[in-house]
Each structure stands twice: as C-alpha cells, then as structure tokens.
Amino acid sequence: MKSVVVYSTPACPYCLMVKNFLKQNKVEFKEIDISVDTAAGERMMEKAGIRSVPVTEIDGEMVVGYDIPKIKALLGLA
C-alpha cells in the first residue's frame, strides 16, 4: 500500500477535488490541514518548495496542485 498524505486547507476547492478523487478510487490517505498544523505546513514547504495547497505526497514524491495525471501515475491508476 502506498503512503499518501494530502496537505490542504478548508477553503481550498482544489484540495477538496484531490481528496474526492482519492476517495472515489478507494485510496487511503492522511489529511493534514496546514491552517491548523503550521509545523506540517513548514515541512510541506521544505519538501515541495511551495507554500500553496493542495500538495499530495505519495511515497515521498510531492505532487503540487490538482495534477490528477501525475497522481494516477504514482498510484498505478493510469
């Protein structure tokens, strides 16, 4: 099973779209709300090099934004 983490905020529509995509494909993931967990937001920025969300981490690989083709490829859904 792949390790999947979605860094998001409640007001981000693309975050919701990424989470819905993962749910529809029955992919388990951990959600981190960086508006509450600022330390996680700093770690996300160090790893991804960007402060905006969504950022999806799949087995250590960072996917910035709503990049469904890349998420599919990393999950083996393509």
mmCIF file of the N, C-alpha and C atoms, coordinates in Angstrom:
data_MODEL
# 
_entry.id   MODEL 
# 
loop_
_atom_site.group_PDB 
_atom_site.id 
_atom_site.type_symbol 
_atom_site.label_atom_id 
_atom_site.label_alt_id 
_atom_site.label_comp_id 
_atom_site.label_asym_id 
_atom_site.label_entity_id 
_atom_site.label_seq_id 
_atom_site.pdbx_PDB_ins_code 
_atom_site.Cartn_x 
_atom_site.Cartn_y 
_atom_site.Cartn_z 
_atom_site.occupancy 
_atom_site.B_iso_or_equiv 
_atom_site.pdbx_formal_charge 
_atom_site.auth_seq_id 
_atom_site.auth_comp_id 
_atom_site.auth_asym_id 
_atom_site.auth_atom_id 
_atom_site.pdbx_PDB_model_num 
ATOM 1   N N  . MET A 1 1  ? 0.844   -1.178 0.000   1.00 0.00 ? 1  MET A N  1 
ATOM 2   C CA . MET A 1 1  ? 0.000   0.000  0.000   1.00 0.00 ? 1  MET A CA 1 
ATOM 3   C C  . MET A 1 1  ? 0.895   1.249  0.000   1.00 0.00 ? 1  MET A C  1 
ATOM 4   N N  . LYS A 1 2  ? 0.521   2.207  -0.793  1.00 0.00 ? 2  LYS A N  1 
ATOM 5   C CA . LYS A 1 2  ? 1.278   3.447  -0.888  1.00 0.00 ? 2  LYS A CA 1 
ATOM 6   C C  . LYS A 1 2  ? 0.927   4.370  0.276   1.00 0.00 ? 2  LYS A C  1 
ATOM 7   N N  . SER A 1 3  ? 1.918   5.136  0.688   1.00 0.00 ? 3  SER A N  1 
ATOM 8   C CA . SER A 1 3  ? 1.710   6.157  1.710   1.00 0.00 ? 3  SER A CA 1 
ATOM 9   C C  . SER A 1 3  ? 1.268   7.440  1.014   1.00 0.00 ? 3  SER A C  1 
ATOM 10  N N  . VAL A 1 4  ? 0.078   7.937  1.358   1.00 0.00 ? 4  VAL A N  1 
ATOM 11  C CA . VAL A 1 4  ? -0.476  9.124  0.703   1.00 0.00 ? 4  VAL A CA 1 
ATOM 12  C C  . VAL A 1 4  ? -0.866  10.141 1.771   1.00 0.00 ? 4  VAL A C  1 
ATOM 13  N N  . VAL A 1 5  ? -0.348  11.365 1.606   1.00 0.00 ? 5  VAL A N  1 
ATOM 14  C CA . VAL A 1 5  ? -0.667  12.468 2.517   1.00 0.00 ? 5  VAL A CA 1 
ATOM 15  C C  . VAL A 1 5  ? -1.117  13.646 1.669   1.00 0.00 ? 5  VAL A C  1 
ATOM 16  N N  . VAL A 1 6  ? -2.254  14.247 2.042   1.00 0.00 ? 6  VAL A N  1 
ATOM 17  C CA . VAL A 1 6  ? -2.752  15.428 1.354   1.00 0.00 ? 6  VAL A CA 1 
ATOM 18  C C  . VAL A 1 6  ? -2.640  16.606 2.307   1.00 0.00 ? 6  VAL A C  1 
ATOM 19  N N  . TYR A 1 7  ? -1.826  17.579 1.925   1.00 0.00 ? 7  TYR A N  1 
ATOM 20  C CA . TYR A 1 7  ? -1.709  18.833 2.672   1.00 0.00 ? 7  TYR A CA 1 
ATOM 21  C C  . TYR A 1 7  ? -2.750  19.775 2.086   1.00 0.00 ? 7  TYR A C  1 
ATOM 22  N N  . SER A 1 8  ? -3.608  20.329 2.956   1.00 0.00 ? 8  SER A N  1 
ATOM 23  C CA . SER A 1 8  ? -4.724  21.121 2.454   1.00 0.00 ? 8  SER A CA 1 
ATOM 24  C C  . SER A 1 8  ? -5.140  22.181 3.458   1.00 0.00 ? 8  SER A C  1 
ATOM 25  N N  . THR A 1 9  ? -6.135  22.973 3.049   1.00 0.00 ? 9  THR A N  1 
ATOM 26  C CA . THR A 1 9  ? -6.812  23.915 3.938   1.00 0.00 ? 9  THR A CA 1 
ATOM 27  C C  . THR A 1 9  ? -8.309  23.787 3.671   1.00 0.00 ? 9  THR A C  1 
ATOM 28  N N  . PRO A 1 10 ? -9.148  24.159 4.638   1.00 0.00 ? 10 PRO A N  1 
ATOM 29  C CA . PRO A 1 10 ? -10.595 24.016 4.451   1.00 0.00 ? 10 PRO A CA 1 
ATOM 30  C C  . PRO A 1 10 ? -11.165 24.861 3.313   1.00 0.00 ? 10 PRO A C  1 
ATOM 31  N N  . ALA A 1 11 ? -10.558 25.996 3.006   1.00 0.00 ? 11 ALA A N  1 
ATOM 32  C CA . ALA A 1 11 ? -11.104 26.905 1.993   1.00 0.00 ? 11 ALA A CA 1 
ATOM 33  C C  . ALA A 1 11 ? -10.629 26.604 0.573   1.00 0.00 ? 11 ALA A C  1 
ATOM 34  N N  . CYS A 1 12 ? -9.835  25.584 0.398   1.00 0.00 ? 12 CYS A N  1 
ATOM 35  C CA . CYS A 1 12 ? -9.217  25.285 -0.909  1.00 0.00 ? 12 CYS A CA 1 
ATOM 36  C C  . CYS A 1 12 ? -10.099 24.336 -1.729  1.00 0.00 ? 12 CYS A C  1 
ATOM 37  N N  . PRO A 1 13 ? -10.690 24.822 -2.836  1.00 0.00 ? 13 PRO A N  1 
ATOM 38  C CA . PRO A 1 13 ? -11.549 23.939 -3.642  1.00 0.00 ? 13 PRO A CA 1 
ATOM 39  C C  . PRO A 1 13 ? -10.763 22.819 -4.328  1.00 0.00 ? 13 PRO A C  1 
ATOM 40  N N  . TYR A 1 14 ? -9.521  23.085 -4.724  1.00 0.00 ? 14 TYR A N  1 
ATOM 41  C CA . TYR A 1 14 ? -8.733  22.041 -5.382  1.00 0.00 ? 14 TYR A CA 1 
ATOM 42  C C  . TYR A 1 14 ? -8.329  20.954 -4.395  1.00 0.00 ? 14 TYR A C  1 
ATOM 43  N N  . CYS A 1 15 ? -8.174  21.327 -3.127  1.00 0.00 ? 15 CYS A N  1 
ATOM 44  C CA . CYS A 1 15 ? -7.894  20.327 -2.089  1.00 0.00 ? 15 CYS A CA 1 
ATOM 45  C C  . CYS A 1 15 ? -9.054  19.340 -2.003  1.00 0.00 ? 15 CYS A C  1 
ATOM 46  N N  . LEU A 1 16 ? -10.254 19.874 -1.989  1.00 0.00 ? 16 LEU A N  1 
ATOM 47  C CA . LEU A 1 16 ? -11.448 19.034 -1.941  1.00 0.00 ? 16 LEU A CA 1 
ATOM 48  C C  . LEU A 1 16 ? -11.520 18.117 -3.162  1.00 0.00 ? 16 LEU A C  1 
ATOM 49  N N  . MET A 1 17 ? -11.170 18.647 -4.316  1.00 0.00 ? 17 MET A N  1 
ATOM 50  C CA . MET A 1 17 ? -11.205 17.840 -5.543  1.00 0.00 ? 17 MET A CA 1 
ATOM 51  C C  . MET A 1 17 ? -10.201 16.690 -5.476  1.00 0.00 ? 17 MET A C  1 
ATOM 52  N N  . VAL A 1 18 ? -8.999  16.950 -4.966  1.00 0.00 ? 18 VAL A N  1 
ATOM 53  C CA . VAL A 1 18 ? -7.990  15.893 -4.839  1.00 0.00 ? 18 VAL A CA 1 
ATOM 54  C C  . VAL A 1 18 ? -8.486  14.825 -3.862  1.00 0.00 ? 18 VAL A C  1 
ATOM 55  N N  . LYS A 1 19 ? -9.005  15.255 -2.710  1.00 0.00 ? 19 LYS A N  1 
ATOM 56  C CA . LYS A 1 19 ? -9.494  14.288 -1.712  1.00 0.00 ? 19 LYS A CA 1 
ATOM 57  C C  . LYS A 1 19 ? -10.662 13.474 -2.258  1.00 0.00 ? 19 LYS A C  1 
ATOM 58  N N  . ASN A 1 20 ? -11.564 14.100 -2.989  1.00 0.00 ? 20 ASN A N  1 
ATOM 59  C CA . ASN A 1 20 ? -12.677 13.365 -3.595  1.00 0.00 ? 20 ASN A CA 1 
ATOM 60  C C  . ASN A 1 20 ? -12.181 12.352 -4.616  1.00 0.00 ? 20 ASN A C  1 
ATOM 61  N N  . PHE A 1 21 ? -11.192 12.735 -5.421  1.00 0.00 ? 21 PHE A N  1 
ATOM 62  C CA . PHE A 1 21 ? -10.614 11.806 -6.395  1.00 0.00 ? 21 PHE A CA 1 
ATOM 63  C C  . PHE A 1 21 ? -10.040 10.581 -5.685  1.00 0.00 ? 21 PHE A C  1 
ATOM 64  N N  . LEU A 1 22 ? -9.293  10.811 -4.607  1.00 0.00 ? 22 LEU A N  1 
ATOM 65  C CA . LEU A 1 22 ? -8.695  9.696  -3.870  1.00 0.00 ? 22 LEU A CA 1 
ATOM 66  C C  . LEU A 1 22 ? -9.774  8.804  -3.265  1.00 0.00 ? 22 LEU A C  1 
ATOM 67  N N  . LYS A 1 23 ? -10.803 9.410  -2.682  1.00 0.00 ? 23 LYS A N  1 
ATOM 68  C CA . LYS A 1 23 ? -11.898 8.629  -2.105  1.00 0.00 ? 23 LYS A CA 1 
ATOM 69  C C  . LYS A 1 23 ? -12.612 7.801  -3.162  1.00 0.00 ? 23 LYS A C  1 
ATOM 70  N N  . GLN A 1 24 ? -12.885 8.400  -4.322  1.00 0.00 ? 24 GLN A N  1 
ATOM 71  C CA . GLN A 1 24 ? -13.576 7.683  -5.403  1.00 0.00 ? 24 GLN A CA 1 
ATOM 72  C C  . GLN A 1 24 ? -12.768 6.486  -5.881  1.00 0.00 ? 24 GLN A C  1 
ATOM 73  N N  . ASN A 1 25 ? -11.445 6.587  -5.777  1.00 0.00 ? 25 ASN A N  1 
ATOM 74  C CA . ASN A 1 25 ? -10.573 5.493  -6.217  1.00 0.00 ? 25 ASN A CA 1 
ATOM 75  C C  . ASN A 1 25 ? -10.147 4.595  -5.055  1.00 0.00 ? 25 ASN A C  1 
ATOM 76  N N  . LYS A 1 26 ? -10.811 4.779  -3.895  1.00 0.00 ? 26 LYS A N  1 
ATOM 77  C CA . LYS A 1 26 ? -10.584 3.947  -2.715  1.00 0.00 ? 26 LYS A CA 1 
ATOM 78  C C  . LYS A 1 26 ? -9.118  3.943  -2.274  1.00 0.00 ? 26 LYS A C  1 
ATOM 79  N N  . VAL A 1 27 ? -8.495  5.136  -2.352  1.00 0.00 ? 27 VAL A N  1 
ATOM 80  C CA . VAL A 1 27 ? -7.114  5.303  -1.913  1.00 0.00 ? 27 VAL A CA 1 
ATOM 81  C C  . VAL A 1 27 ? -7.147  5.881  -0.499  1.00 0.00 ? 27 VAL A C  1 
ATOM 82  N N  . GLU A 1 28 ? -6.551  5.162  0.445   1.00 0.00 ? 28 GLU A N  1 
ATOM 83  C CA . GLU A 1 28 ? -6.473  5.667  1.812   1.00 0.00 ? 28 GLU A CA 1 
ATOM 84  C C  . GLU A 1 28 ? -5.423  6.769  1.866   1.00 0.00 ? 28 GLU A C  1 
ATOM 85  N N  . PHE A 1 29 ? -5.735  7.831  2.605   1.00 0.00 ? 29 PHE A N  1 
ATOM 86  C CA . PHE A 1 29 ? -4.789  8.936  2.719   1.00 0.00 ? 29 PHE A CA 1 
ATOM 87  C C  . PHE A 1 29 ? -4.942  9.615  4.061   1.00 0.00 ? 29 PHE A C  1 
ATOM 88  N N  . LYS A 1 30 ? -3.873  10.282 4.452   1.00 0.00 ? 30 LYS A N  1 
ATOM 89  C CA . LYS A 1 30 ? -3.894  11.102 5.653   1.00 0.00 ? 30 LYS A CA 1 
ATOM 90  C C  . LYS A 1 30 ? -4.030  12.545 5.201   1.00 0.00 ? 30 LYS A C  1 
ATOM 91  N N  . GLU A 1 31 ? -4.929  13.271 5.836   1.00 0.00 ? 31 GLU A N  1 
ATOM 92  C CA . GLU A 1 31 ? -5.116  14.682 5.512   1.00 0.00 ? 31 GLU A CA 1 
ATOM 93  C C  . GLU A 1 31 ? -4.479  15.540 6.589   1.00 0.00 ? 31 GLU A C  1 
ATOM 94  N N  . ILE A 1 32 ? -3.700  16.538 6.180   1.00 0.00 ? 32 ILE A N  1 
ATOM 95  C CA . ILE A 1 32 ? -3.101  17.480 7.118   1.00 0.00 ? 32 ILE A CA 1 
ATOM 96  C C  . ILE A 1 32 ? -3.574  18.875 6.749   1.00 0.00 ? 32 ILE A C  1 
ATOM 97  N N  . ASP A 1 33 ? -4.273  19.500 7.666   1.00 0.00 ? 33 ASP A N  1 
ATOM 98  C CA . ASP A 1 33 ? -4.767  20.866 7.487   1.00 0.00 ? 33 ASP A CA 1 
ATOM 99  C C  . ASP A 1 33 ? -3.662  21.813 7.933   1.00 0.00 ? 33 ASP A C  1 
ATOM 100 N N  . ILE A 1 34 ? -2.981  22.433 6.969   1.00 0.00 ? 34 ILE A N  1 
ATOM 101 C CA . ILE A 1 34 ? -1.838  23.281 7.316   1.00 0.00 ? 34 ILE A CA 1 
ATOM 102 C C  . ILE A 1 34 ? -2.264  24.622 7.922   1.00 0.00 ? 34 ILE A C  1 
ATOM 103 N N  . SER A 1 35 ? -3.557  24.939 7.873   1.00 0.00 ? 35 SER A N  1 
ATOM 104 C CA . SER A 1 35 ? -4.008  26.158 8.543   1.00 0.00 ? 35 SER A CA 1 
ATOM 105 C C  . SER A 1 35 ? -4.058  25.960 10.058  1.00 0.00 ? 35 SER A C  1 
ATOM 106 N N  . VAL A 1 36 ? -4.089  24.706 10.493  1.00 0.00 ? 36 VAL A N  1 
ATOM 107 C CA . VAL A 1 36 ? -4.095  24.360 11.912  1.00 0.00 ? 36 VAL A CA 1 
ATOM 108 C C  . VAL A 1 36 ? -2.705  23.877 12.343  1.00 0.00 ? 36 VAL A C  1 
ATOM 109 N N  . ASP A 1 37 ? -2.100  23.022 11.524  1.00 0.00 ? 37 ASP A N  1 
ATOM 110 C CA . ASP A 1 37 ? -0.791  22.432 11.834  1.00 0.00 ? 37 ASP A CA 1 
ATOM 111 C C  . ASP A 1 37 ? 0.280   23.184 11.051  1.00 0.00 ? 37 ASP A C  1 
ATOM 112 N N  . THR A 1 38 ? 0.725   24.303 11.609  1.00 0.00 ? 38 THR A N  1 
ATOM 113 C CA . THR A 1 38 ? 1.693   25.142 10.888  1.00 0.00 ? 38 THR A CA 1 
ATOM 114 C C  . THR A 1 38 ? 3.054   24.474 10.748  1.00 0.00 ? 38 THR A C  1 
ATOM 115 N N  . ALA A 1 39 ? 3.426   23.621 11.697  1.00 0.00 ? 39 ALA A N  1 
ATOM 116 C CA . ALA A 1 39 ? 4.693   22.899 11.589  1.00 0.00 ? 39 ALA A CA 1 
ATOM 117 C C  . ALA A 1 39 ? 4.668   21.961 10.375  1.00 0.00 ? 39 ALA A C  1 
ATOM 118 N N  . ALA A 1 40 ? 3.538   21.311 10.154  1.00 0.00 ? 40 ALA A N  1 
ATOM 119 C CA . ALA A 1 40 ? 3.400   20.448 8.969   1.00 0.00 ? 40 ALA A CA 1 
ATOM 120 C C  . ALA A 1 40 ? 3.457   21.286 7.701   1.00 0.00 ? 40 ALA A C  1 
ATOM 121 N N  . GLY A 1 41 ? 2.895   22.500 7.750   1.00 0.00 ? 41 GLY A N  1 
ATOM 122 C CA . GLY A 1 41 ? 2.968   23.393 6.604   1.00 0.00 ? 41 GLY A CA 1 
ATOM 123 C C  . GLY A 1 41 ? 4.401   23.770 6.271   1.00 0.00 ? 41 GLY A C  1 
ATOM 124 N N  . GLU A 1 42 ? 5.206   23.975 7.298   1.00 0.00 ? 42 GLU A N  1 
ATOM 125 C CA . GLU A 1 42 ? 6.628   24.279 7.076   1.00 0.00 ? 42 GLU A CA 1 
ATOM 126 C C  . GLU A 1 42 ? 7.350   23.081 6.475   1.00 0.00 ? 42 GLU A C  1 
ATOM 127 N N  . ARG A 1 43 ? 7.049   21.873 6.980   1.00 0.00 ? 43 ARG A N  1 
ATOM 128 C CA . ARG A 1 43 ? 7.662   20.657 6.415   1.00 0.00 ? 43 ARG A CA 1 
ATOM 129 C C  . ARG A 1 43 ? 7.259   20.482 4.958   1.00 0.00 ? 43 ARG A C  1 
ATOM 130 N N  . MET A 1 44 ? 5.972   20.738 4.665   1.00 0.00 ? 44 MET A N  1 
ATOM 131 C CA . MET A 1 44 ? 5.490   20.635 3.284   1.00 0.00 ? 44 MET A CA 1 
ATOM 132 C C  . MET A 1 44 ? 6.259   21.597 2.392   1.00 0.00 ? 44 MET A C  1 
ATOM 133 N N  . MET A 1 45 ? 6.453   22.818 2.870   1.00 0.00 ? 45 MET A N  1 
ATOM 134 C CA . MET A 1 45 ? 7.157   23.811 2.070   1.00 0.00 ? 45 MET A CA 1 
ATOM 135 C C  . MET A 1 45 ? 8.612   23.392 1.823   1.00 0.00 ? 45 MET A C  1 
ATOM 136 N N  . GLU A 1 46 ? 9.255   22.837 2.830   1.00 0.00 ? 46 GLU A N  1 
ATOM 137 C CA . GLU A 1 46 ? 10.627  22.364 2.656   1.00 0.00 ? 46 GLU A CA 1 
ATOM 138 C C  . GLU A 1 46 ? 10.707  21.237 1.631   1.00 0.00 ? 46 GLU A C  1 
ATOM 139 N N  . LYS A 1 47 ? 9.746   20.319 1.679   1.00 0.00 ? 47 LYS A N  1 
ATOM 140 C CA . LYS A 1 47 ? 9.754   19.171 0.764   1.00 0.00 ? 47 LYS A CA 1 
ATOM 141 C C  . LYS A 1 47 ? 9.350   19.561 -0.651  1.00 0.00 ? 47 LYS A C  1 
ATOM 142 N N  . ALA A 1 48 ? 8.280   20.371 -0.772  1.00 0.00 ? 48 ALA A N  1 
ATOM 143 C CA . ALA A 1 48 ? 7.716   20.678 -2.095  1.00 0.00 ? 48 ALA A CA 1 
ATOM 144 C C  . ALA A 1 48 ? 8.262   21.977 -2.682  1.00 0.00 ? 48 ALA A C  1 
ATOM 145 N N  . GLY A 1 49 ? 8.801   22.837 -1.825  1.00 0.00 ? 49 GLY A N  1 
ATOM 146 C CA . GLY A 1 49 ? 9.315   24.111 -2.308  1.00 0.00 ? 49 GLY A CA 1 
ATOM 147 C C  . GLY A 1 49 ? 8.236   25.123 -2.633  1.00 0.00 ? 49 GLY A C  1 
ATOM 148 N N  . ILE A 1 50 ? 7.042   24.902 -2.105  1.00 0.00 ? 50 ILE A N  1 
ATOM 149 C CA . ILE A 1 50 ? 5.913   25.792 -2.386  1.00 0.00 ? 50 ILE A CA 1 
ATOM 150 C C  . ILE A 1 50 ? 5.022   25.864 -1.160  1.00 0.00 ? 50 ILE A C  1 
ATOM 151 N N  . ARG A 1 51 ? 4.364   26.983 -0.988  1.00 0.00 ? 51 ARG A N  1 
ATOM 152 C CA . ARG A 1 51 ? 3.526   27.173 0.192   1.00 0.00 ? 51 ARG A CA 1 
ATOM 153 C C  . ARG A 1 51 ? 2.034   26.985 -0.111  1.00 0.00 ? 51 ARG A C  1 
ATOM 154 N N  . SER A 1 52 ? 1.659   26.883 -1.351  1.00 0.00 ? 52 SER A N  1 
ATOM 155 C CA . SER A 1 52 ? 0.236   26.761 -1.678  1.00 0.00 ? 52 SER A CA 1 
ATOM 156 C C  . SER A 1 52 ? -0.206  25.300 -1.659  1.00 0.00 ? 52 SER A C  1 
ATOM 157 N N  . VAL A 1 53 ? -1.500  25.109 -1.501  1.00 0.00 ? 53 VAL A N  1 
ATOM 158 C CA . VAL A 1 53 ? -2.086  23.771 -1.463  1.00 0.00 ? 53 VAL A CA 1 
ATOM 159 C C  . VAL A 1 53 ? -3.056  23.608 -2.631  1.00 0.00 ? 53 VAL A C  1 
ATOM 160 N N  . PRO A 1 54 ? -3.383  22.413 -3.010  1.00 0.00 ? 54 PRO A N  1 
ATOM 161 C CA . PRO A 1 54 ? -3.015  21.161 -2.376  1.00 0.00 ? 54 PRO A CA 1 
ATOM 162 C C  . PRO A 1 54 ? -1.617  20.692 -2.778  1.00 0.00 ? 54 PRO A C  1 
ATOM 163 N N  . VAL A 1 55 ? -1.018  19.961 -1.870  1.00 0.00 ? 55 VAL A N  1 
ATOM 164 C CA . VAL A 1 55 ? 0.193   19.198 -2.151  1.00 0.00 ? 55 VAL A CA 1 
ATOM 165 C C  . VAL A 1 55 ? -0.106  17.782 -1.694  1.00 0.00 ? 55 VAL A C  1 
ATOM 166 N N  . THR A 1 56 ? 0.113   16.826 -2.587  1.00 0.00 ? 56 THR A N  1 
ATOM 167 C CA . THR A 1 56 ? -0.128  15.423 -2.273  1.00 0.00 ? 56 THR A CA 1 
ATOM 168 C C  . THR A 1 56 ? 1.220   14.717 -2.275  1.00 0.00 ? 56 THR A C  1 
ATOM 169 N N  . GLU A 1 57 ? 1.523   14.050 -1.179  1.00 0.00 ? 57 GLU A N  1 
ATOM 170 C CA . GLU A 1 57 ? 2.775   13.297 -1.058  1.00 0.00 ? 57 GLU A CA 1 
ATOM 171 C C  . GLU A 1 57 ? 2.454   11.815 -1.188  1.00 0.00 ? 57 GLU A C  1 
ATOM 172 N N  . ILE A 1 58 ? 3.060   11.192 -2.199  1.00 0.00 ? 58 ILE A N  1 
ATOM 173 C CA . ILE A 1 58 ? 2.838   9.773  -2.453  1.00 0.00 ? 58 ILE A CA 1 
ATOM 174 C C  . ILE A 1 58 ? 4.181   9.071  -2.386  1.00 0.00 ? 58 ILE A C  1 
ATOM 175 N N  . ASP A 1 59 ? 4.368   8.272  -1.339  1.00 0.00 ? 59 ASP A N  1 
ATOM 176 C CA . ASP A 1 59 ? 5.646   7.582  -1.099  1.00 0.00 ? 59 ASP A CA 1 
ATOM 177 C C  . ASP A 1 59 ? 6.831   8.531  -1.241  1.00 0.00 ? 59 ASP A C  1 
ATOM 178 N N  . GLY A 1 60 ? 6.710   9.727  -0.662  1.00 0.00 ? 60 GLY A N  1 
ATOM 179 C CA . GLY A 1 60 ? 7.804   10.691 -0.663  1.00 0.00 ? 60 GLY A CA 1 
ATOM 180 C C  . GLY A 1 60 ? 7.872   11.597 -1.873  1.00 0.00 ? 60 GLY A C  1 
ATOM 181 N N  . GLU A 1 61 ? 7.096   11.308 -2.902  1.00 0.00 ? 61 GLU A N  1 
ATOM 182 C CA . GLU A 1 61 ? 7.052   12.130 -4.115  1.00 0.00 ? 61 GLU A CA 1 
ATOM 183 C C  . GLU A 1 61 ? 5.991   13.208 -3.949  1.00 0.00 ? 61 GLU A C  1 
ATOM 184 N N  . MET A 1 62 ? 6.372   14.458 -4.166  1.00 0.00 ? 62 MET A N  1 
ATOM 185 C CA . MET A 1 62 ? 5.462   15.576 -3.964  1.00 0.00 ? 62 MET A CA 1 
ATOM 186 C C  . MET A 1 62 ? 4.757   15.942 -5.277  1.00 0.00 ? 62 MET A C  1 
ATOM 187 N N  . VAL A 1 63 ? 3.424   16.052 -5.201  1.00 0.00 ? 63 VAL A N  1 
ATOM 188 C CA . VAL A 1 63 ? 2.615   16.467 -6.341  1.00 0.00 ? 63 VAL A CA 1 
ATOM 189 C C  . VAL A 1 63 ? 1.967   17.795 -5.958  1.00 0.00 ? 63 VAL A C  1 
ATOM 190 N N  . VAL A 1 64 ? 2.301   18.842 -6.698  1.00 0.00 ? 64 VAL A N  1 
ATOM 191 C CA . VAL A 1 64 ? 1.803   20.179 -6.395  1.00 0.00 ? 64 VAL A CA 1 
ATOM 192 C C  . VAL A 1 64 ? 0.561   20.456 -7.233  1.00 0.00 ? 64 VAL A C  1 
ATOM 193 N N  . GLY A 1 65 ? -0.496  20.900 -6.554  1.00 0.00 ? 65 GLY A N  1 
ATOM 194 C CA . GLY A 1 65 ? -1.720  21.281 -7.263  1.00 0.00 ? 65 GLY A CA 1 
ATOM 195 C C  . GLY A 1 65 ? -2.601  20.096 -7.591  1.00 0.00 ? 65 GLY A C  1 
ATOM 196 N N  . TYR A 1 66 ? -3.552  20.367 -8.458  1.00 0.00 ? 66 TYR A N  1 
ATOM 197 C CA . TYR A 1 66 ? -4.540  19.365 -8.879  1.00 0.00 ? 66 TYR A CA 1 
ATOM 198 C C  . TYR A 1 66 ? -4.019  18.679 -10.137 1.00 0.00 ? 66 TYR A C  1 
ATOM 199 N N  . ASP A 1 67 ? -2.997  17.840 -9.961  1.00 0.00 ? 67 ASP A N  1 
ATOM 200 C CA . ASP A 1 67 ? -2.329  17.171 -11.080 1.00 0.00 ? 67 ASP A CA 1 
ATOM 201 C C  . ASP A 1 67 ? -2.739  15.692 -11.083 1.00 0.00 ? 67 ASP A C  1 
ATOM 202 N N  . ILE A 1 68 ? -3.967  15.446 -11.510 1.00 0.00 ? 68 ILE A N  1 
ATOM 203 C CA . ILE A 1 68 ? -4.519  14.085 -11.481 1.00 0.00 ? 68 ILE A CA 1 
ATOM 204 C C  . ILE A 1 68 ? -3.712  13.103 -12.336 1.00 0.00 ? 68 ILE A C  1 
ATOM 205 N N  . PRO A 1 69 ? -3.234  13.483 -13.523 1.00 0.00 ? 69 PRO A N  1 
ATOM 206 C CA . PRO A 1 69 ? -2.417  12.522 -14.275 1.00 0.00 ? 69 PRO A CA 1 
ATOM 207 C C  . PRO A 1 69 ? -1.179  12.054 -13.495 1.00 0.00 ? 69 PRO A C  1 
ATOM 208 N N  . LYS A 1 70 ? -0.513  12.954 -12.807 1.00 0.00 ? 70 LYS A N  1 
ATOM 209 C CA . LYS A 1 70 ? 0.670   12.565 -12.033 1.00 0.00 ? 70 LYS A CA 1 
ATOM 210 C C  . LYS A 1 70 ? 0.267   11.723 -10.828 1.00 0.00 ? 70 LYS A C  1 
ATOM 211 N N  . ILE A 1 71 ? -0.823  12.095 -10.161 1.00 0.00 ? 71 ILE A N  1 
ATOM 212 C CA . ILE A 1 71 ? -1.307  11.306 -9.021  1.00 0.00 ? 71 ILE A CA 1 
ATOM 213 C C  . ILE A 1 71 ? -1.670  9.896  -9.483  1.00 0.00 ? 71 ILE A C  1 
ATOM 214 N N  . LYS A 1 72 ? -2.372  9.786  -10.607 1.00 0.00 ? 72 LYS A N  1 
ATOM 215 C CA . LYS A 1 72 ? -2.727  8.463  -11.151 1.00 0.00 ? 72 LYS A CA 1 
ATOM 216 C C  . LYS A 1 72 ? -1.479  7.637  -11.437 1.00 0.00 ? 72 LYS A C  1 
ATOM 217 N N  . ALA A 1 73 ? -0.487  8.263  -12.059 1.00 0.00 ? 73 ALA A N  1 
ATOM 218 C CA . ALA A 1 73 ? 0.743   7.542  -12.406 1.00 0.00 ? 73 ALA A CA 1 
ATOM 219 C C  . ALA A 1 73 ? 1.452   7.046  -11.148 1.00 0.00 ? 73 ALA A C  1 
ATOM 220 N N  . LEU A 1 74 ? 1.568   7.884  -10.136 1.00 0.00 ? 74 LEU A N  1 
ATOM 221 C CA . LEU A 1 74 ? 2.251   7.487  -8.914  1.00 0.00 ? 74 LEU A CA 1 
ATOM 222 C C  . LEU A 1 74 ? 1.491   6.403  -8.146  1.00 0.00 ? 74 LEU A C  1 
ATOM 223 N N  . LEU A 1 75 ? 0.168   6.397  -8.286  1.00 0.00 ? 75 LEU A N  1 
ATOM 224 C CA . LEU A 1 75 ? -0.636  5.373  -7.607  1.00 0.00 ? 75 LEU A CA 1 
ATOM 225 C C  . LEU A 1 75 ? -0.835  4.109  -8.447  1.00 0.00 ? 75 LEU A C  1 
ATOM 226 N N  . GLY A 1 76 ? -0.358  4.145  -9.686  1.00 0.00 ? 76 GLY A N  1 
ATOM 227 C CA . GLY A 1 76 ? -0.549  2.995  -10.572 1.00 0.00 ? 76 GLY A CA 1 
ATOM 228 C C  . GLY A 1 76 ? -1.968  2.892  -11.104 1.00 0.00 ? 76 GLY A C  1 
ATOM 229 N N  . LEU A 1 77 ? -2.671  4.020  -11.181 1.00 0.00 ? 77 LEU A N  1 
ATOM 230 C CA . LEU A 1 77 ? -4.039  4.026  -11.684 1.00 0.00 ? 77 LEU A CA 1 
ATOM 231 C C  . LEU A 1 77 ? -4.122  4.408  -13.158 1.00 0.00 ? 77 LEU A C  1 
ATOM 232 N N  . ALA A 1 78 ? -3.004  4.817  -13.726 1.00 0.00 ? 78 ALA A N  1 
ATOM 233 C CA . ALA A 1 78 ? -3.003  5.307  -15.114 1.00 0.00 ? 78 ALA A CA 1 
ATOM 234 C C  . ALA A 1 78 ? -3.084  4.167  -16.097 1.00 0.00 ? 78 ALA A C  1 
# 
